[in-house]
Amino acid sequence: MSLFDLVFPVQCPGCGHWDTPACDACLEQIAGLVDVSRDLPQLSRVGSDGGDAPLFPVWAMSSYEETGRLLQAWKARPSTDLDRAIGYRAERAAEFLPELLRWRPREIDFVPAPSRPSRYRDDTYVAGTLADSVARGFASAIDWSCAVTSRTLFAPRVGRQRGRTRRGRRMRAPIRLIADIDPRAIVLVDDVATTGATLDACWRAVEGSHIILGAVCVAAVIPPAEFHRHASGSGERDVK
């Protein structure tokens, strides 16, 4: 243990365990890919059968109730340790993504959802780190020829999501595209899926320009019991 560690001891934000930026037990909650799209009300549209159907699949790695404190700490201040730890878990989970995609494009972009400008300035734009990690995991696992890119397409977004009502999330200022590129196949990447409002806004921004194949998030705001029920029903694989 160094003198720096004695003066400024580190503590796992998830459980309070000392001498580690994130303990194995908390990180192990981030595993697999579970489709939670039907639990995101603002991502749904009325289907041909009259029932609600999601615009695209959304795969989450955990329930926010179990990993929320870890993610809050990661978003609160820059941390190379958490970048590395959570990024590694996301990279390993993304190795299961190729078999979940129904369409196998020749080019695919992993695009982080936008955040407010201060996160870009403060180096706490964790969605960008996640997109890089998920792209690496996907690229290492694909068994067909595919050009994989982590690309920023959206401008920073004004205002916070946290604390807004469901209506407030939907009525937030629209997301804008900043890149003029040929039509691409896209997988969106974000830290937390709450109601699906941000993912829906991303879909509105790219509609008619690009195709969204799905989205990957570290956590979804659904009860742990419901999340694990989805996992057992979909044959979720654990990341080791």
Buried (B, 14 or more C-beta within 10 A) or exposed (E): EEEEEEEEEBBBBBEEBEEBBBBEEBBEBBBBBBBBBBBBBBBBEEEEEEEEEBBBBBBBBBBBBBBBBBBBBBBEEEBEEBBEBBBBBBBBBBBBBBEBBEEBBEEBBBBBBBBBEEBBEEBBBBBBBBBBBBBBBBBEBBEEEBEBBBBBBBBBBEEEBEEBEEEEBBEBEEBEBEBEEEEBBBBBBBBBBBBBBBBBBBBEBBEEBBBBBBBBBBBBBBBBEBBBEBBEEBEBBEBE
